[in-house]
């Protein structure tokens, strides 16, 4: 049986590297990857790349996946940071022992769940994101990936492949 990954992107302006590199790492390791958002259809990234959101994330059951990852991009800040449905979905996934992860602005969404409280995490190294992470009682560290058994955070485009590899390693 294939392992399954759900990658949640914003309804516009996702980061292409942060989506496509981890997706490739997961698929190369035999994962079935589903791209989800708050809407279905074609979504345009920060750099005019295209992705197809196959499902609305809230229409899926977290427990049907081995990992749920929130992908960054400028749209993540606008559409997912304050999205209580996404935050509740991640908490539910965590409660069902699903690996919860986020990269760049998506790592901030993970921090906002409270699940990383009192632990270390990373995000894109800009003040607005670092301050949000710290405001949620997470110790910010400047590295590409911070991996726990239950939560993985990544810093952004430069660390996107390493983030994908960490997801694969944790679930192998």
C-alpha positions, 0 to 999 in steps of 0.5 A: 500500500502506498504511503500518502502525502497531502500538500496544502497550498494557498489558493494563489501565490504558492512557492514553486520550489517549496511545492515541486521539490518536496513533491518530487522527493515524495513521489520518487520514494513511492508516495501518492501525493495529493495537492490540496488548497481552499479551492480546486483547479489551477493555481498560479505560484509566486513565479507564474508556475502552475499547480492543480489543486485536486481537492479542498483540504477540508474535504479530505480526512487527515487520517487517510494520509501519512503526512500533511504539509503546508507549503509556503509562498506569499499567498500562504501569508494572506490566505492560510496564516489566519485560516482556522480551518487549516489550523484545526485540520493540522491539530486533528492530523496531529491527534491522529498521529499523522506527520504534520509539517510546513515550509517557509510561511507554511511553517508559521501555520504549523507554529500557530497550531501550538503544536510546536510550543516549547520546541525549536522550529524554522521558517523563512529567515525574515522578521515577519515570519520569525516574529510569528514563530516566536509569538507562538512560543517556538524557539526559532533556529536558522537552519534548513530543516528542523525534524521531530518524529511528529513535526517537521519545519523547513525554511524555504526554497533553498531548503525545499529538497532537504525538507522533502528528504526529511519527510521521506526519511521520517516516514520510511 
